[in-house]
Amino acid sequence: MSGAGGLARRLFNAAAPRLLPRWYQRRSGLIGARLWDMMGEPDEEFYAREYLHHLRPALAAAAAKRVLDLGCGQGRLAIPLSREGYDVTAVDRSADAIEAARRYAAGGEAPVFHHVEIGEWLRRTPDGSFDAVLALEVLYMMESWRDVVRDAQRVLRPGGVCALGFRPMLYYLRYHARRGEFDLVARVAGSREGRLGTLRFNWHTSREVVALLHEMGFHEVAPVGIGIVSGIPGDPLETIATPSRLTPEAREQLLEVETACGAAFPDDGRYLLALARKGAYRPADDGHTVTPRIAP
């Protein structure tokens, strides 16, 4: 899958935006899910481990049991969390991704998968239904990402934790500078969402993400960089390190470094992971209030 899938993905991303830009904007996520298997790609398996390193202590700190995974793809996070004992509900708008996820989950503890639009699912979900909500590597492609974050906060019970993935502004500055597209570099520097070429994205700094989530009702936010010195083919930092091109020993060393240093460099990653707690202030012994801590 890695060679054929990677080639197909690169050809698709190179040709479709130029030939069919409006169609590509609507369909890119669905077709991308067909061509790019997040469970089958060794680089994506590496980054799944990196996410799980940060997710596990946050879920434990929130005493989470019921987990909602929005944009679950082929289940690279939903399936291992389900097999660790969490009650996982996983949602994706791609029928291909959900079909593949069900195949991968066969024969063991499995999430409950739903083929449905994220916004539609959230709108019909009652308040406080989940202890944890994940939305990773999906918000940066959504025009309605603010609504999704607000609804994720609403369906979370007090004291629950959200794990939200954003594109760091620095990622797109490097991405387009590497290609000599300095008109797009200027656009990234001067705004926080819009079209970069034929597709619409949004991007942020970690300081902006923290402020935004506080405004939306989260009382603690811990930003973490995912992939701070590495990348997959096409990423700005792929020439520094690509996990699948390393020896197993070097890959483990890279994982150790990135997980240890991610909290120190949240803006340097391929993605900016924000771990955010909803409310749940608890009284301290002296009568003041304190915020439960989330370990990044």
Secondary structure, DSSP 8 states (H G I E B T S, - for coil): -HHHHHHHHHHHHHHHHHH-HHHHHHHHHHHHHHH--TTT-HHHHHHHHHHHHHHHHHHHHTT--EEEEET-TTTTTHHHHHHTT-EEEEEES-HHHHHHHHHHHTTS---EEEES-HHHHHHTS-TT-EEEEEE-SSGGG-TTHHHHHHHHHHHEEEEEEEEEEE-BHHHHHHHHHHTT-HHHHHHHHH-SEEEETTEEEE-B-HHHHHHHHHHTTEEEEEEEEESTT---TTSTTTTT--GGGS-HHHHHHHHHHHHHHTTT-GGGSSEEEEEEEES--EE-TTS-EE------
